[in-house]
Amino acid sequence: MNAFRMITGARKIVEVCTAVKPGEKVVIVTDSSLIAIADVLAAAAHERNAEVVITVMAPARVDGAEPPRAVVEAMKAADVAIMPVSYSISHSEGMREALASGTRIAALSGFTEEMMVRGGIEADFPALRPVCDGVAAAMGKAQKAVLTTPAGTDVRMNLAGRPGNSHSCIVDQPGKYTAIPNIEANISPVDAEGVIVFDGSIPNLRMGVVDAPVTIEVRDGSIGSITGGRQAAILRSIWERQADPSVYNIAQLAVGLNPECTAFTGVFLNDHGANGTVHIGIGTSAALGGSLQSPMHLDGMMYEPTLLLDGEAIIKDGVVSAALTRV
């Protein structure tokens, strides 16, 4: 796909999502696999008369790994960082340093050229921002969450004192983060207990759409056991190789809110934003309001969730409460 077809989406990311202004310093963080996407984003930023730098690194091995130090320093020196990378660096300490320095950050993890043209990128981000903000606010006010699905998920989470995070695909204030184009509200639970069944997708590690349900038993906020088919065996092996108990941490409860993402496809940021779905993050929680930094972070998705916050359904059978979707 050529830059001519991608330029409209790139302009939307630069003008609407990251609100780049003339004279601002913009760094495009990419790796050797996504240079074509980085180039078209740089062109769109240049049209805004921004000062643009592209920094290219080797692809990370897993989602949640640390970027090279030179990349972190480039991000800290910028007003805006846009990150089309093969594997997510959004849960890294380096990214949090950049946010603390005031950089506005937009992650395009696992982004494809097709995603610059159609799908989630076609959403009306400003119109949907209040929806995402509303769900995040409801999460932040809640003490307890109960999540169930027809596939067998039944888990209870303590949310007390944790902030809700609105990743609305718009970062127009210093030190703000979002991922594009998912539109996601999330929170990091204090604790969790029960059973989680991934019946949708595990886009991290490029496992993609689930071919057999992955069942996880959760005890005291951490994974106690994992059963299922081929993908469950892959996860078990990867976690064991890390030799670090933090990789089993239940780090995140998240709701997808992009109406242009209609189903799980195995593509990273499409699946995170699939409308009316829930995903659970495992590993690092420090970027989400928790305190744990792990060698990795991954997410598993599920269909038709019912999510209760302090007994009130904000999602029922995959439909977000009308009270939260009025825009």
N, C-alpha and C positions, 0 to 999 in steps of 0.2 A: 504494500500500500504506500502511495507516495505522499509527500508533504502537502500537496494540494488538497487531498481529501482530509487530512488530519488538522489543517490549520484552523478550522472553525472551532473544533474542540479545544485546541491549544489556546486560542484566544479567550475562550470561556474560562479556562483554568486561570489564565493570567489576569484577565480583566474582572471577572466576577468572583471566582473562588479565592484568589489571593490578593485582589485589589491592588495590583502593582501600580505605582505612581511614577511619573517621570523623575529621573535622577536617583531612584532607589537602587540599592545593590541587590542583585538577584543571583543566587547560585543554583545551578541545576546539578543535582547530585545523581549520577547514574553509574552504570557498570557497562562492561564491554558488550553486553547482549542487547542493550536498549538505547544505543546511541542515536538511532533514527528518531526515536521519540524525544530524546533530549534536544536534538537539533531543532525540531519544530517548536518545542516550548521556548527555546532560546530565541528563535525568530519572532515569536509572538511577544516576548518580553522586550526585545529590541524595538519592536514597533511602538511600544509604550515609552520609548526613550529611557529605558532603564539601563543600568550598567550591569552587563550580563557576563557571568563566568560559568563554564561547564567543567565539572570535576568528574573524572572517570576512574573507577576503582574496579578491582576484580570482584565478581559476584560473591556474595557471602555463601557459606555452606548451609546455614539454617536460618530461619526467621528468628529475629531477636538478637543476632550477633552484633558485635561492636564494629562500627566503621573505622577505617584508618584514622589516625590522629590528624593528619593533614586535612582530611575531609571535615572532621569536627571543627577545626579552626576556621575553615572556609565558611561553614555554616554559621558559626558564632559571629563572623565579621559581616554577615549579610543581613539585610532587612527581611528578605524572603528566601526560603529554601524550598525548592520543588524537587521531589525525590522519586523519579522513575527508576526503580531498582528491581532486580529479579527476585531477591529475597528481602523481606522487610527488615529495616533497621529502626523501626518506630519504637521498639521497646528497649533501645540501647541507652546507656548512660550518656553517650555522646549527644544523642538527640535531646535529652533533658538539659544538658549543658547549654545547647543552642537555644532552647526555649527560655531558659533562665536569663540568657543574654538579651532577650527581646525579639528573637527571630520568629517570624511567622512561618509555619511549616505545613506543607501539603505533601502527604505521602501518596505515591502512585505505585504501590508494591505489586509486583507481578503483573504490571500493566501491559496491555497489548495494543497494537496499532488499531485493531478493530474497536477497542474500547474508546478510542479518541473520536470515533465517528458515530457510533450508535450504542443503544442500551442505556446504562445508568447516566452517562454524560448528557443525555437529552432531558433529564429532569430539570424542573424549575427550582433551582436551589434556593433563591431568596424566598419564594413562596412557601417552600417546605421547611425552612429554618425554624419557624415557630413550633411546628410539630415535633421536630427533633429536640428543641429546647424544652418543650412541655414534658416529653417522656423522660428526659434526663432529670428535670426538676422533680418529677414524681418519684424517680428512683432515689434521688438524694434526700428526700423527705422521709422515705420509708425506713422502718426498723427491720422488717422481715419480708422475704420473698419466698413464694412457693411456685415452683415450675413443674408442670406436668405436660406430657405429650401422649398421643395414642400409641407411639412406639414403645412406651414404657418408662420414660423419664419421670422421676418423682423425687425431687430434691428440694430441701429447705435451706435457705441462706440467711445469715445475719448480715444486715446492711448498715447497722447503726453507726452513725458518725462518718460514713464514707460519702464523698461527693458524687453526684451524677455528672457524667461527662457528655456534652453535646458535640458530636462530630458531624456538623451539618454541611460539610463541603465548602464552608466559607470561613476564611481567617482574615479578618480585617482589623485586628487589634494586635499589638506586640505580644509575643510570647504565647500565641495561640496555635493549636495543632488541629489538623483534620486529615482524614484520608479521603481520596476521591476515586470513584464517584459513589461510595457506598451509602452515605447518610446513615448514621448509627448513633444510638444513645446507649451508654454503658455505665457500669459501676463495678468496683472491685469489692467483692464480699469480704467480710471479716472472717466468716466461717461458713462451712457448707456440710451437709450430711444427706445421704440418700443415694439414688441411682440416676445416672445420666446415660441416655442412649442417643448416639449420633446416627441418625437415619438419613441425613441429607448429604453432607459434603465435609471433607477434611481437606481444604485447599492448600494448607501448608504442606511443605515437603512434596508438593505436586501429586498428592494421592488422589485428589479430585472427588467426584461423586462416589458416595459410599455404595459398594456392591453387596455388603452384608452389614447389618447393624452392628455398631461397636458399643458395647455395654461397659460402663465404668462404675465401679462401686466407690463411693466417696465416704471417707471417715475423717472426722476432725479437720475438714478443709483440704484434705489431700487424697490422691488416688490410692485406693487400697488394692484394687484388682482391675484387670481389663480382659474382656473376653469378646469373641467374635471370629471373623474370618481372616482373610489375608491382610487387610488394613490394620486390624487390631494387633496382629503379629508384628507388623512393621513398626507400629508405635511402641509396642513393648520393647522391641529390640533397640530402637533409637534411644528411648529413655534409659534403658539399662546401660548403654554405652556411655551416656553422660556421667554416670557414677556420681550424681548430685541429687539429693532428695528434693531440692527446690523445683526440679522439672515437673514434679507431680502436684504442685500447688494449684488449687482452683482459684484463678486470678481474676476472672471477669465474667460478668453476666451482661449480655448485649442484645439489643433489638435492632433488626434491620428495617429501614424505613424509606427506601427508595422505590417508588411505584413503577419505575422503569426497569427494575431488577425483579423479574417475575418468577424466577425459578433458580435452583442451584445448577450451575454449569461446570463447577470445578475451577472456575477462574476466581482468583483470590478476592478481589475487591467487589466483584459482582455478588459473590456469595455472602460476603459480610453485610451487604446492603439489601439482600433479598427481602422484599416487603412482607412484614408480618411474621418473619421467622425470628428465631432466637439462636444465638451461639454462645458457647462457653469457652472462655480462654483459659489456657493452662500454662503455668510457668511464671514469667515475670509479671508482677502487679504494680511495680513502682511507678510506671508511667500513667497509671489509671487511678491513683489515689491510695493504693496499697503501699507496702514497704519492702517487698521482696524483689530482689534482682536475681534472675536465673540465667543460665547459659542460653536459654531459648524460650520462645513463646509460640504456642500454636492454638488454633481454634477448631472446634467441631460444631457443625450446624445441624439443626433439627427442624422438621416441618410441624405445622399446626400446633404450636405451643399454646398453652394457657398459662399466663403469668399473673399471679396475685401479689400485690404489694399491700401489706397490712390488711389482707383479706379482700381487697378491691381488685377486680380484674382489669388490668390495663391492656391485656391481650386475651382473647378467648378464641380458641380453635384457629389461631392464625390471623385473627382480625383485630386490629388495634382499636381501642375504645374511641368512640365518636367524640367524646369530650376532649380527647387529646389531638384529634385530627382536624378540628375546625381551623381553617386558615383564612 
